[in-house]
Amino acid sequence: MNGRVRILVAGKGGETVRLRKGSFDLTSDEFGAVGEKVVSVRYLGSDLLKRSTDKVRFRVIRS
């Protein structure tokens, strides 16, 4: 799956990154502190696939 993904951080805005082979890398200063975070990930769709949105939990281990 290729395309573009919008990452939305509550209260901080968002960032659009390129999706290649189903994954992407994101380096951001938006998180500020270590600990568990939740972001909304929005696949922007393609000619073959519809848009979709999901929430992702992850842990920031170094700030």
N, C-alpha and C positions, 0 to 999 in steps of 0.2 A: 504494500500500500504506500503510495506516494501522495504528496499534496502539501497543504499548509495547515498548521495547528495554531490556535490562539490559546495562550495560557493566561488565565485570569486569576489574579491574587486579590483576595478581598480587601477593599479599601486602598489598593495600590495601583490599580490599572491593569494593563496587560501587555503581552508581548507576542508577536507572531513569529513562528519558527517553521523551517522546512522539515517535512516528514519524509524520510527515505527508508524504504524497506520496513516500514512499520515502527520506526523509532526516531527519536530526535535527542539532541543534547541541548541543555539550557544552563547557562551560567548567568546568575542574576544577583544583584545586590538588594533585591526587594525583600528578602526575608529577615535580615538584620540580626537575628539571634538564633542560637541552637535550639533544637527541640522539634516536635512533630508539627507538620504544616499540612494544610489541605488547600489544594488549588483546583479550579475548574479548568478542564481541558476540552476545547471545542474543535473538533475536526471540521474544517470549512467545506468539505465536500469535493467531489470531482465529477467528471462526466459519467462515471460508473457508479459512484457511491453517494448516498445522501449525507447531509450534515448530521453530526451527532455530538452530544455533550456528556461528559462524565466527570466525577470528582476523583481526585487521586490524593492519597495520603503518603507522605514520605517524611523522613527525618533528616534535618540539617545537623551534621555532626561537627562542622567547623565554620565559624563565621569570621 
